[in-house]
Amino acid sequence: MSPLTDTLLVLLTVALALSYLIWRKLRSARHSARDWTSGHAEVCSSCPVIKIHEARNQRASKSTT
């Protein structure tokens, strides 16, 4: 193959790889944000958001008694 064709194929491959990585990053960021804000224990039982929510509930129940 000619050097021009080789260069174009390399550039196309790099562009496709970068676009795939960007797509995965955006997709995972959107999915993580949805998990963190949902607050459901079945989504992530060890999330700090869940622990903070449980601590608030315990403090609220102690202050009312």
VEXLUM-728117 format. One record per residue: residue number from 0; residue in one letter; chain; y, z, x of N, C-alpha, C, CB in turn. Coordinates in Angstrom, 1 decimal. Atoms other than C-alpha are relative to their C-alpha. Glycine has a CB too. Layout:
REM residues N
num/residu/chaine/npy/npz/npx/capy/capz/capx/cpy/cpz/cpx/cbpy/cbpz/cbpx
NUM/A/A/Y/Z/X/Y/Z/X/Y/Z/X/Y/Z/X
...
END
This chain:
REM residues 65
num/residu/chaine/npy/npz/npx/capy/capz/capx/cpy/cpz/cpx/cbpy/cbpz/cbpx
0/M/A/-1.2/0.0/0.8/0.0/0.0/0.0/1.2/0.0/0.9/0.0/1.2/-0.9
1/S/A/-1.3/0.1/-0.7/3.6/-0.5/1.0/0.6/1.4/0.1/1.0/-1.0/-0.6
2/P/A/-0.6/-1.3/-0.2/5.6/2.5/2.3/0.9/0.3/-1.3/0.9/0.0/1.2
3/L/A/-0.8/-0.2/1.2/7.9/2.1/-0.8/-0.9/0.6/-1.1/0.7/-1.2/-0.4
4/T/A/0.9/-0.4/1.1/5.0/2.5/-3.2/-0.5/1.4/0.3/-1.2/-1.0/-0.1
5/D/A/0.4/-1.3/-0.3/3.7/5.5/-1.3/1.0/1.0/-0.2/-0.4/0.0/1.5
6/T/A/-1.1/-1.0/0.2/7.1/7.2/-1.4/0.2/0.2/-1.5/1.2/-0.6/0.7
7/L/A/-0.2/-0.2/1.4/7.4/6.5/-5.1/-1.1/0.8/-0.6/0.1/-1.4/-0.7
8/L/A/1.1/-0.8/0.5/4.0/8.0/-5.8/0.1/1.4/0.4/-1.3/-0.6/0.5
9/V/A/-0.2/-1.4/-0.4/4.8/11.1/-3.8/1.1/0.6/-0.8/0.3/0.1/1.5
10/L/A/-1.1/-0.5/0.8/8.1/11.5/-5.6/-0.4/0.3/-1.4/1.2/-0.9/0.1
11/L/A/0.5/-0.1/1.4/6.5/11.0/-9.0/-0.9/1.3/-0.1/-0.8/-1.2/-0.4
12/T/A/0.9/-1.2/0.0/3.8/13.6/-8.1/0.8/1.3/0.1/-1.0/-0.1/1.1
13/V/A/-0.8/-1.2/-0.2/6.3/16.2/-6.9/0.9/0.3/-1.3/1.0/-0.2/1.2
14/A/A/-0.8/-0.2/1.2/8.5/15.6/-10.0/-0.9/0.5/-1.1/0.7/-1.3/-0.4
15/L/A/0.9/-0.5/1.0/5.5/16.1/-12.3/-0.4/1.4/0.2/-1.2/-0.9/-0.1
16/A/A/0.4/-1.3/-0.3/4.4/19.2/-10.5/1.2/1.0/-0.3/-0.4/0.1/1.5
17/L/A/-1.1/-0.8/0.2/7.9/20.7/-10.6/0.3/0.2/-1.5/1.3/-0.5/0.6
18/S/A/-0.2/-0.1/1.4/8.3/19.9/-14.3/-1.1/0.9/-0.7/0.0/-1.4/-0.7
19/Y/A/1.1/-0.8/0.5/4.9/21.5/-15.0/0.3/1.5/0.3/-1.3/-0.4/0.6
20/L/A/-0.3/-1.4/-0.4/5.9/24.7/-13.1/1.2/0.6/-0.8/0.3/0.1/1.5
21/I/A/-1.1/-0.4/0.8/9.2/24.9/-15.0/-0.4/0.3/-1.4/1.2/-1.0/0.1
22/W/A/0.5/-0.2/1.3/7.5/24.4/-18.3/-0.9/1.3/-0.1/-0.9/-1.2/-0.4
23/R/A/0.8/-1.2/0.0/5.0/27.2/-17.5/0.8/1.2/0.1/-1.1/0.0/1.1
24/K/A/-0.9/-1.1/-0.2/7.8/29.5/-16.4/0.7/0.3/-1.3/1.0/-0.2/1.1
25/L/A/-0.7/-0.2/1.3/9.7/29.0/-19.6/-0.9/0.5/-1.1/0.7/-1.3/-0.4
26/R/A/1.0/-0.4/1.1/6.6/29.3/-21.8/-0.4/1.5/0.2/-1.2/-0.9/0.1
27/S/A/0.5/-1.4/-0.3/5.5/32.6/-20.1/1.2/0.9/-0.3/-0.5/0.1/1.4
28/A/A/-1.2/-0.9/0.2/9.1/34.0/-20.3/0.2/0.2/-1.5/1.3/-0.6/0.6
29/R/A/-0.1/-0.1/1.4/9.2/33.2/-24.0/-1.1/0.9/-0.6/0.1/-1.4/-0.7
30/H/A/1.1/-0.8/0.5/5.8/34.7/-24.6/0.1/1.5/0.4/-1.3/-0.5/0.6
31/S/A/-0.2/-1.4/-0.4/6.6/37.9/-22.6/1.0/0.6/-0.8/0.3/0.0/1.5
32/A/A/-1.1/-0.6/0.8/9.8/38.4/-24.5/-0.5/0.3/-1.4/1.2/-1.0/-0.1
33/R/A/0.6/-0.2/1.4/7.9/38.1/-27.8/-0.9/1.2/0.0/-0.7/-1.2/-0.5
34/D/A/0.9/-1.2/-0.1/5.3/40.7/-26.6/0.8/1.3/0.1/-0.9/-0.2/1.1
35/W/A/-0.8/-1.2/-0.2/7.9/43.2/-25.4/0.8/0.4/-1.2/1.0/-0.3/1.2
36/T/A/-0.8/-0.4/1.1/10.0/43.1/-28.5/-0.8/0.3/-1.3/1.0/-1.1/-0.3
37/S/A/0.8/-0.2/1.2/7.1/43.2/-31.0/-0.3/1.5/-0.2/-1.3/-0.8/0.0
38/G/A/0.3/-1.4/0.1/6.2/46.8/-30.3/-1.3/0.3/-0.6/1.1/0.6/-0.9
39/H/A/1.3/-0.2/0.5/2.7/46.4/-31.5/-0.9/0.5/1.1/-0.6/-1.2/-0.7
40/A/A/0.9/-0.6/-1.0/0.1/48.5/-29.7/-1.1/-0.9/0.4/-0.5/1.3/-0.4
41/E/A/1.1/0.9/-0.3/-2.5/45.8/-29.9/0.5/-1.1/1.0/-0.6/-0.6/-1.2
42/V/A/-0.5/1.0/-0.8/-0.2/43.5/-28.0/-0.1/0.4/1.5/1.5/-0.4/-0.3
43/C/A/0.1/-0.6/-1.4/0.2/45.7/-24.9/0.1/1.5/-0.2/1.1/-0.6/0.9
44/S/A/0.0/-1.4/0.2/-0.8/49.3/-25.2/0.6/0.8/1.1/-1.5/0.5/-0.2
45/S/A/-0.6/-0.8/-1.1/0.5/50.3/-21.8/1.4/-0.4/0.3/-0.9/-0.2/1.2
46/C/A/-1.4/0.4/-0.3/3.9/48.7/-22.1/1.0/1.2/-0.1/0.5/-1.0/-1.1
47/P/A/-0.9/-1.1/0.0/6.8/51.0/-21.3/0.8/0.1/-1.3/1.0/-0.2/1.1
48/V/A/-0.7/0.0/1.3/8.4/50.0/-24.6/-0.7/0.9/-1.0/0.2/-1.4/-0.6
49/I/A/0.8/-0.8/0.9/5.5/51.6/-26.5/0.1/1.5/0.4/-1.5/-0.5/0.1
50/K/A/-0.1/-1.4/-0.4/5.7/54.7/-24.4/1.3/0.7/-0.3/-0.2/0.1/1.6
51/I/A/-1.3/-0.5/0.4/9.4/55.1/-25.0/0.1/0.3/-1.5/1.1/-1.0/0.5
52/H/A/0.0/-0.1/1.5/8.9/54.6/-28.7/-0.8/1.3/-0.4/-0.6/-1.2/-0.7
53/E/A/0.8/-1.2/0.3/6.2/57.3/-28.8/0.7/1.2/0.4/-1.4/-0.1/0.7
54/A/A/-0.8/-1.2/-0.4/8.4/59.7/-26.8/1.1/0.3/-1.0/0.5/-0.2/1.4
55/R/A/-1.0/-0.2/0.9/11.2/59.2/-29.2/-0.5/0.6/-1.3/0.7/-1.3/-0.3
56/N/A/0.6/-0.5/1.2/8.9/59.8/-32.2/-0.4/1.5/0.2/-1.2/-0.8/-0.4
57/Q/A/0.4/-1.4/-0.2/7.6/63.1/-30.6/1.3/0.8/0.1/-0.8/0.1/1.3
58/R/A/-1.3/-0.8/0.0/11.2/64.3/-29.9/0.6/0.2/-1.3/1.0/-0.7/1.0
59/A/A/-0.6/-0.1/1.4/12.3/63.5/-33.4/-0.9/0.9/-0.8/0.0/-1.4/-0.6
60/S/A/0.8/-0.9/0.8/9.3/65.3/-34.9/0.2/1.5/0.5/-1.5/-0.4/0.1
61/K/A/-0.3/-1.4/-0.5/10.0/68.4/-32.7/1.3/0.5/-0.4/-0.1/0.0/1.6
62/S/A/-1.3/-0.5/0.4/13.6/68.5/-33.6/0.1/0.3/-1.5/1.1/-1.0/0.4
63/T/A/0.0/-0.2/1.5/12.9/68.4/-37.4/-0.8/1.3/-0.4/-0.5/-1.2/-0.7
64/T/A/0.8/-1.2/0.3/10.4/71.3/-37.2/0.6/1.3/0.5/-1.4/-0.1/0.6
END
